[in-house]
Amino acid sequence: MKKILVGLTAVAVLTGSLNAMGGADKGKKHGIMTCISKVSNLTAEQKSSLKEITVHAKSGKSAMKRMMIPKGNLSNFLGSKGFDKSAFIKTKKELMAHKVEKKAGMIAKMMKILTPSQIMELKKIVQVKATKKLFQNLSAKAVLGLKNAVEQKALTK
């Protein structure tokens, strides 16, 4: 437990210093594909299959945008009586549900390509990414205070 807390603190300090310098990977996307690319032992066949899934998903994005524009146009919800809030919310929820379903399908296809050990490695990579994201908006003073609190807690146990 103590090693995990010290590790998280180290990640927080490093992340804070990277953000202070403008970020090591500023401007890059941090989606599932970025995490998968960090998984070791990917075969050429796995890489090409993953790339194919990604290309197919990207080609569907433009169709998704075209579908969303007419349904989500604000003028469809304005009338003589004002704004139809319930219809607007219903339409936006349907569009978001469709988007989430497509993304979940894409991720499920990607997971079928990976081996169980690669999936566990991916899980660790995603957890580290989430930890970094958690600490990225903290100031250096807040990170230092957190580090000191973790160290004090570790010493008392």
DRENZALO-326208 format. One line per 4 residues: number of its first residue (from 1); their letters; for each residue x, y, z of N, C-alpha, C. Coordinates in Angstrom, 1 decimal. Layout:
NUM	A	X:Y:Z:X:Y:Z:X:Y:Z; ... $
//
This chain:
1	MKKI	0.8:-1.2:0.0:0.0:0.0:0.0:0.9:1.3:0.0; 1.9:1.2:0.8:2.8:2.4:0.9:3.5:2.6:-0.4; 3.9:1.6:-1.2:4.5:1.7:-2.4:3.6:2.4:-3.5; 2.3:2.0:-3.4:1.3:2.5:-4.3:1.2:4.0:-4.1 $
5	LVGL	1.0:4.4:-2.8:0.9:5.8:-2.5:2.1:6.7:-2.9; 3.3:6.1:-2.6:4.5:6.8:-3.0:4.5:6.9:-4.5; 4.2:5.9:-5.2:4.2:5.9:-6.7:3.2:6.9:-7.3; 2.0:7.0:-6.7:1.0:8.0:-7.1:1.5:9.4:-6.9 $
9	TAVA	2.1:9.6:-5.7:2.7:10.9:-5.4:3.8:11.3:-6.5; 4.6:10.3:-6.8:5.7:10.6:-7.8:5.0:10.9:-9.1; 4.0:10.2:-9.5:3.3:10.5:-10.8:2.7:11.9:-10.7; 2.2:12.3:-9.6:1.6:13.6:-9.5:2.6:14.7:-9.6 $
13	VLTG	3.7:14.5:-8.9:4.8:15.5:-9.0:5.3:15.6:-10.4; 5.6:14.5:-11.1:6.1:14.5:-12.5:5.1:15.2:-13.4; 3.8:14.9:-13.2:2.8:15.4:-14.1:2.7:16.9:-13.9; 2.8:17.4:-12.6:2.7:18.8:-12.3:3.9:19.5:-13.0 $
17	SLNA	5.1:18.9:-12.9:6.2:19.6:-13.5:6.1:19.6:-15.0; 5.6:18.6:-15.6:5.4:18.5:-17.1:4.4:19.6:-17.5; 3.3:19.7:-16.8:2.3:20.8:-17.1:2.9:22.2:-16.9; 3.7:22.4:-15.9:4.3:23.7:-15.7:5.2:24.0:-16.9 $
21	MGGA	5.8:23.0:-17.5:6.7:23.3:-18.7:6.0:23.3:-20.0; 4.7:23.2:-20.0:3.9:23.3:-21.2:3.4:21.9:-21.6; 3.7:20.9:-20.9:3.2:19.5:-21.2:4.1:18.8:-22.2; 4.4:17.6:-21.8:5.3:16.8:-22.7:4.6:16.4:-24.0 $
25	DKGK	3.3:16.2:-23.9:2.6:15.7:-25.0:1.4:16.6:-25.3; 1.7:17.9:-25.3:0.6:18.9:-25.5:0.1:18.8:-26.9; -1.2:18.8:-27.1:-1.8:18.8:-28.4:-2.0:17.4:-29.0; -1.6:16.4:-28.3:-1.8:15.0:-28.7:-3.1:14.5:-28.2 $
29	KHGI	-3.7:13.6:-28.9:-4.9:12.9:-28.4:-4.6:11.8:-27.4; -5.5:11.6:-26.5:-5.2:10.6:-25.5:-6.4:9.6:-25.4; -6.8:9.1:-26.5:-7.9:8.1:-26.6:-7.4:6.7:-26.3; -8.3:5.8:-26.5:-8.0:4.3:-26.3:-6.9:3.9:-27.3 $
33	MTCI	-6.8:4.4:-28.5:-5.8:3.9:-29.4:-4.4:4.3:-28.9; -4.2:5.5:-28.3:-3.0:5.9:-27.8:-2.5:4.9:-26.7; -3.5:4.5:-25.9:-3.1:3.6:-24.8:-2.8:2.2:-25.4; -3.5:1.8:-26.4:-3.3:0.5:-27.0:-1.9:0.5:-27.6 $
37	SKVS	-1.5:1.6:-28.2:-0.2:1.6:-28.9:1.0:1.5:-27.9; 0.7:1.7:-26.6:1.8:1.5:-25.6:1.9:0.1:-25.1; 0.9:-0.7:-25.5:1.0:-2.1:-25.1:2.1:-2.8:-25.8; 2.9:-3.6:-25.0:4.0:-4.3:-25.6:3.6:-5.6:-26.3 $
41	NLTA	4.4:-6.1:-27.1:4.2:-7.4:-27.8:3.0:-7.4:-28.8; 2.7:-6.3:-29.4:1.6:-6.3:-30.4:2.2:-6.8:-31.7; 1.6:-7.8:-32.3:2.0:-8.4:-33.5:1.7:-7.4:-34.7; 2.3:-7.6:-35.8:2.0:-6.8:-37.0:0.5:-7.0:-37.4 $
45	EQKS	0.0:-8.2:-37.2:-1.4:-8.5:-37.6:-2.3:-7.8:-36.6; -2.0:-7.8:-35.3:-2.8:-7.0:-34.4:-2.8:-5.6:-34.7; -1.6:-5.0:-35.0:-1.5:-3.6:-35.3:-2.4:-3.2:-36.5; -2.3:-4.0:-37.6:-3.1:-3.7:-38.8:-4.6:-3.9:-38.5 $
49	SLKE	-5.0:-4.9:-37.7:-6.4:-5.0:-37.4:-6.9:-3.8:-36.6; -6.1:-3.4:-35.6:-6.5:-2.2:-34.8:-6.6:-1.0:-35.7; -5.6:-0.8:-36.6:-5.7:0.3:-37.5:-6.9:0.3:-38.4; -7.3:-0.8:-38.8:-8.5:-1.0:-39.7:-9.7:-0.6:-38.9 $
53	ITVH	-9.8:-1.0:-37.7:-11.0:-0.6:-36.8:-11.0:0.9:-36.6; -9.9:1.5:-36.4:-9.8:2.9:-36.2:-10.2:3.7:-37.4; -9.7:3.3:-38.6:-10.0:3.9:-39.8:-11.5:3.8:-40.1; -12.1:2.7:-39.9:-13.5:2.5:-40.1:-14.3:3.4:-39.1 $
57	AKSG	-13.9:3.5:-37.9:-14.6:4.4:-36.9:-14.5:5.8:-37.3; -13.3:6.2:-37.8:-13.1:7.6:-38.2:-14.0:8.0:-39.4; -14.1:7.0:-40.3:-15.0:7.3:-41.5:-16.4:7.4:-41.1; -16.8:6.8:-40.0:-18.2:6.9:-39.5:-18.5:8.2:-38.8 $
61	KSAM	-17.4:8.9:-38.4:-17.6:10.1:-37.6:-18.3:11.2:-38.5; -17.9:11.3:-39.8:-18.5:12.4:-40.6:-19.9:12.1:-40.9; -20.3:10.8:-41.0:-21.7:10.4:-41.2:-22.5:10.7:-39.9; -21.8:10.5:-38.8:-22.5:10.8:-37.5:-22.7:12.3:-37.4 $
65	KRMM	-21.8:13.1:-37.8:-21.9:14.6:-37.7:-23.1:15.0:-38.6; -23.1:14.5:-39.8:-24.2:14.8:-40.8:-25.5:14.5:-40.2; -25.6:13.3:-39.5:-26.8:12.9:-38.9:-27.3:13.8:-37.7; -26.3:14.3:-37.0:-26.6:15.1:-35.8:-27.1:16.5:-36.1 $
69	IPKG	-26.5:17.1:-37.2:-26.8:18.5:-37.5:-28.3:18.8:-37.7; -29.0:18.0:-38.6:-30.4:18.3:-38.8:-31.3:18.0:-37.5; -31.0:17.0:-36.8:-31.8:16.6:-35.6:-31.5:17.6:-34.5; -30.2:18.0:-34.4:-29.8:18.9:-33.3:-29.9:20.4:-33.6 $
73	NLSN	-30.4:20.8:-34.7:-30.5:22.2:-35.1:-31.4:22.9:-34.1; -30.9:23.9:-33.5:-31.7:24.6:-32.5:-33.0:25.2:-33.0; -33.0:25.5:-34.3:-34.3:26.1:-34.8:-35.4:25.1:-34.8; -35.1:23.8:-34.8:-36.2:22.8:-34.7:-36.9:22.8:-33.3 $
77	FLGS	-36.3:23.4:-32.3:-36.9:23.5:-31.0:-37.4:24.8:-30.6; -37.4:25.8:-31.5:-37.9:27.1:-31.3:-39.2:27.3:-32.0; -40.2:27.8:-31.3:-41.5:28.0:-31.9:-42.1:29.3:-31.4; -43.4:29.5:-31.7:-44.1:30.7:-31.3:-44.3:30.7:-29.7 $
81	KGFD	-44.3:29.5:-29.1:-44.5:29.4:-27.7:-43.1:29.4:-26.9; -42.0:29.5:-27.7:-40.7:29.5:-27.1:-39.9:28.3:-27.4; -39.1:27.9:-26.4:-38.1:26.8:-26.6:-38.7:25.5:-26.0; -38.7:24.4:-26.8:-39.2:23.1:-26.4:-38.1:22.4:-25.7 $
85	KSAF	-37.9:22.6:-24.4:-36.8:22.1:-23.7:-36.9:20.5:-23.7; -38.0:19.9:-23.4:-38.1:18.5:-23.3:-37.7:17.8:-24.6; -38.2:18.3:-25.8:-37.8:17.7:-27.1:-36.3:17.8:-27.3; -35.7:19.0:-27.0:-34.3:19.2:-27.1:-33.5:18.2:-26.3 $
89	IKTK	-33.9:18.0:-25.1:-33.2:17.1:-24.2:-33.3:15.7:-24.7; -34.5:15.3:-25.1:-34.7:13.9:-25.7:-33.9:13.7:-26.9; -33.8:14.6:-27.8:-33.1:14.5:-29.0:-31.6:14.4:-28.7; -31.1:15.2:-27.9:-29.7:15.2:-27.5:-29.3:13.9:-26.8 $
93	KELM	-30.1:13.4:-26.0:-29.8:12.1:-25.3:-29.8:11.0:-26.3; -30.7:11.0:-27.2:-30.7:9.9:-28.2:-29.4:9.9:-29.1; -29.0:11.1:-29.5:-27.8:11.3:-30.2:-26.5:10.8:-29.4; -26.5:11.2:-28.2:-25.4:10.8:-27.3:-25.4:9.3:-27.1 $
97	AHKV	-26.5:8.7:-26.9:-26.6:7.3:-26.7:-26.1:6.6:-27.9; -26.4:7.0:-29.1:-26.0:6.4:-30.3:-24.4:6.5:-30.4; -23.9:7.7:-30.0:-22.4:7.9:-30.1:-21.7:6.9:-29.1; -22.3:6.8:-27.9:-21.7:5.9:-26.9:-21.7:4.5:-27.3 $
101	EKKA	-22.8:4.0:-27.9:-23.0:2.7:-28.4:-21.9:2.4:-29.5; -21.7:3.3:-30.4:-20.7:3.1:-31.4:-19.3:3.0:-30.9; -19.0:3.8:-29.9:-17.7:3.8:-29.3:-17.5:2.5:-28.5; -18.5:2.1:-27.8:-18.4:0.8:-27.0:-18.2:-0.4:-28.0 $
105	GMIA	-18.9:-0.3:-29.1:-18.7:-1.4:-30.1:-17.3:-1.4:-30.6; -16.7:-0.2:-30.9:-15.4:-0.2:-31.4:-14.4:-0.7:-30.4; -14.5:-0.3:-29.1:-13.6:-0.8:-28.1:-13.8:-2.3:-27.9; -15.0:-2.8:-28.0:-15.2:-4.3:-27.8:-14.5:-5.0:-29.0 $
109	KMMK	-14.5:-4.5:-30.2:-13.8:-5.1:-31.3:-12.3:-5.1:-31.1; -11.8:-4.0:-30.5:-10.4:-3.9:-30.2:-9.9:-4.9:-29.2; -10.8:-5.1:-28.2:-10.4:-6.0:-27.1:-10.4:-7.5:-27.6; -11.2:-7.8:-28.6:-11.2:-9.2:-29.2:-9.8:-9.5:-29.9 $
113	ILTP	-9.1:-8.4:-30.3:-7.9:-8.6:-31.0:-6.7:-8.9:-30.0; -6.8:-8.3:-28.8:-5.7:-8.4:-27.8:-5.8:-9.7:-27.1; -4.7:-10.1:-26.6:-4.6:-11.3:-25.7:-5.0:-10.9:-24.3; -5.3:-11.9:-23.4:-5.7:-11.5:-22.0:-4.5:-10.8:-21.3 $
117	SQIM	-3.3:-11.1:-21.5:-2.2:-10.4:-20.9:-2.0:-9.0:-21.4; -2.3:-8.8:-22.7:-2.2:-7.5:-23.3:-3.4:-6.6:-22.8; -4.5:-7.2:-22.5:-5.6:-6.5:-22.0:-5.3:-6.0:-20.5; -4.7:-6.9:-19.8:-4.3:-6.5:-18.4:-3.2:-5.4:-18.4 $
121	ELKK	-2.3:-5.4:-19.4:-1.3:-4.4:-19.5:-2.0:-3.1:-19.9; -3.0:-3.2:-20.8:-3.7:-2.0:-21.2:-4.5:-1.4:-20.0; -5.0:-2.2:-19.2:-5.7:-1.8:-18.0:-4.8:-0.9:-17.1; -3.6:-1.4:-16.9:-2.6:-0.6:-16.1:-2.3:0.7:-16.8 $
125	IVQV	-2.1:0.7:-18.1:-1.8:1.9:-18.8:-2.9:2.9:-18.7; -4.2:2.5:-18.8:-5.3:3.4:-18.7:-5.4:3.9:-17.2; -5.1:3.0:-16.2:-5.2:3.5:-14.8:-4.1:4.6:-14.6; -2.9:4.4:-15.1:-1.9:5.4:-15.0:-2.3:6.7:-15.6 $
129	KATK	-2.9:6.6:-16.8:-3.4:7.8:-17.5:-4.5:8.5:-16.7; -5.4:7.8:-16.1:-6.4:8.4:-15.3:-5.8:9.1:-14.1; -4.8:8.5:-13.5:-4.1:9.1:-12.3:-3.5:10.4:-12.7; -2.8:10.4:-13.9:-2.1:11.6:-14.3:-3.2:12.7:-14.6 $
133	KLFQ	-4.3:12.3:-15.2:-5.3:13.3:-15.5:-5.9:13.9:-14.2; -6.0:13.0:-13.2:-6.5:13.5:-11.9:-5.7:14.6:-11.3; -4.4:14.4:-11.4:-3.4:15.4:-10.8:-3.0:16.5:-11.7; -3.4:16.5:-13.0:-2.9:17.5:-14.0:-3.3:18.9:-13.7 $
137	NLSA	-4.5:19.1:-13.1:-5.0:20.4:-12.8:-4.6:21.0:-11.5; -3.9:20.2:-10.7:-3.4:20.7:-9.4:-2.2:21.6:-9.5; -2.2:22.6:-8.7:-1.0:23.5:-8.6:0.2:22.7:-8.0; 1.4:23.2:-8.2:2.6:22.6:-7.6:2.4:22.6:-6.1 $
141	KAVL	1.9:23.6:-5.5:1.7:23.7:-4.1:0.7:22.6:-3.6; -0.3:22.4:-4.3:-1.3:21.4:-3.9:-0.7:20.0:-4.0; 0.1:19.8:-5.1:0.8:18.5:-5.3:1.8:18.2:-4.1; 2.5:19.3:-3.8:3.5:19.1:-2.7:2.7:18.9:-1.3 $
145	GLKN	1.6:19.5:-1.1:0.8:19.3:0.1:0.3:17.9:0.1; -0.1:17.4:-1.0:-0.6:16.0:-1.1:0.5:15.0:-0.9; 1.7:15.3:-1.4:2.8:14.4:-1.2:3.2:14.3:0.3; 3.2:15.5:0.9:3.5:15.5:2.3:2.5:14.8:3.2 $
149	AVEQ	1.2:14.9:2.8:0.2:14.2:3.5:0.3:12.7:3.3; 0.6:12.3:2.1:0.8:10.8:1.9:2.0:10.3:2.6; 3.1:11.0:2.6:4.3:10.6:3.4:4.0:10.5:4.9; 3.3:11.5:5.4:2.9:11.5:6.8:2.1:10.3:7.2 $
153	KALT	1.1:10.0:6.3:0.2:8.9:6.5:1.0:7.5:6.5; 1.9:7.5:5.5:2.7:6.3:5.4:3.6:6.0:6.6; 4.1:7.1:7.2:5.0:7.0:8.3:4.3:6.6:9.6; 3.0:7.0:9.7:2.2:6.7:10.9:1.8:5.2:10.9 $
157	K	1.8:4.6:9.8:1.4:3.1:9.7:2.5:2.2:10.0 $
//
